[in-house]
Amino acid sequence: MKRFITHGTRCLTLALICSALLAGAAAAGELDAFAGKKGKIDIAGGTAHIPVMKDAAKRIMQANPEIRISVAAGGSGVGVQKVGEGLVDIGNTGRPLSDDEVAKYGLKSFAFALDGVAVAVSPKNSVANLTAEQVQQIFAGKISNWKGVGGRDAAIHLYTRDEASGTREVFWEKLLKKGAIVETANVVASNGAMKSAVADDSDAIGYVSIGHLDETIKAPTLDGVAPTQENARSGKYPIVRKLYMNTKGTPQGLCAAFINYIMGPEGIRMTAAAGYLPLH
Amino acid sequence: MAARLLYCAAAVSALAVLAILAFLVYFSLPLFQGDQLAALFSWHWRPLQNEFGILPMIAASLALAVSSMLVAYPLALGVCCFAHGLGPDWAARPLLVAVRLMSSVPTVVYGLVAAFSLVPLIRGASSGSGLCWLAALLTLAVLALPTIVLLLDNQFQRLESEIRLTAAALGLTRVQEMLQLTLPLSSRGLVMAAILGFGRALGDTLVPLMLAGNAPQPPLSLLDPMRTLTAHIALVVATDSQSAAYNSLFACGLILFLLTVLVNLGLRRIRTGATAHG
């Protein structure tokens, strides 16, 4: 018996060592690009990117302490401006760059992930499905009572995002078909603020990044399609946007290595772990 | 040496203010030319249709600052009169300590507490979402109150040390002293406190951003959402930095700056005016 345990333990240890070595080899393979390099990478901009960026930064810095990577927030607009002015190496955006931005700064974009945007209501709301047309009419102010879409008799409280929001842009373009959003709608400043506003207000309707959906808010199906990552991946759910990394000109050295790492198998795993759909 | 350092410090501060003004004017100058100006001074903020009207935000800023002062100022005056003679002595000190404590609470805490208590209350009592002028007004009033109280308290204390003996010799009660002497004599302090409180209410960003709903529409009802200039800048600053929407922010900044300057000039005028009379 004792012998068996010892034997078993030895086998287990061996297996563990083997798998650790294998994993190490795999990780080292991708992190090899950073071996022997030193220097720093500064990253700023879009807030949706941060979990992925931080995860990557941590792994790279652990493998090579000679490299320093800083990750700052600020939003898509800040990301463009900082990378354009040369203040950071990578500026992240949750929207494609405008032609003016590309022309002024000579920026190059690298899309690495897909994120969906879903209509959100309170869990107390009985409405379980909305058509795209109903959503358009609600945000245009033409339907102003939940009764109009099969809910209870109560005024609809509209919540939207500011014009700088990448989430708003994709929602407006792909779901509202560039239709109007009434000026009386409440405006909140982030996905997080939208979530708490809609969670607290039983007559609210708003929209959030799919990554932000949880039990505090409810996402009605859109034309019968549930806004899930699977449906976004298969193309059944069409309200999606890309997340971009942007550099000034073609990336060189460390910066190029970092972007390749994010686009590589490890980066894909980290992107998926953060709740987004990797593009590659 | 010390004097030179002080001169340097003074010069740097003065230059900083001038530089801010110069930058704001420089960046907003293109907006004040030709048809851009008409776009700026319209009632519609629809950047996607090239309408960059900031009139609703200017109106909201002024309406919110004035209305919150209408609530905060009488309350603050009452607190000060209570603490300086109209109320019992034993209550005066704890009251002022409490107000001082209020002034050290960060703005975001007021905003957060109001978002989870006041907003649902207003939502329950009306058909709106609760994020509205009224919610921001009441919270801003609480925020500006300590500033006004502390200024008035200072003023009253200074005056009382001067007139206490005279008042006592005349046989005035503390209530009479407050109503007949302290209040009339501190007219300039009363105005200064009002103006500084107004500046505090006008300049606050977080409370309107969190509580007022930020809908860019003229402030017509206490229960409708509104967007102040400060909240507007905070919301739009993350936008495409080459866009006209972004550029219009400099005009917002300039207008806020000028309003603050006007408030300060008003303050200065009242101070010198009072000295001339005194």
Interface residues (C-beta under 8 A of the other chain):
Chain A: G74 G75 S76 G77 V78 V80 Q81 G84 S98 D100 E101 K104 A154 A155 H157 Y159 D162 E163 A164 S165 W172 K178 E183 T184 A185 N186 V187 V188 A189 A197 D200 D201 D203 A204
Chain B: H44 W45 R46 P47 L48 F116 V119 P120 R123 S127 G128 S129 G130 L131 L209 G213 N214 A215 P216 Q217 D224 P225 R227 A234 L235 V236 V237 A238 T239 D240 S241 Q242 S243 A245 Y246
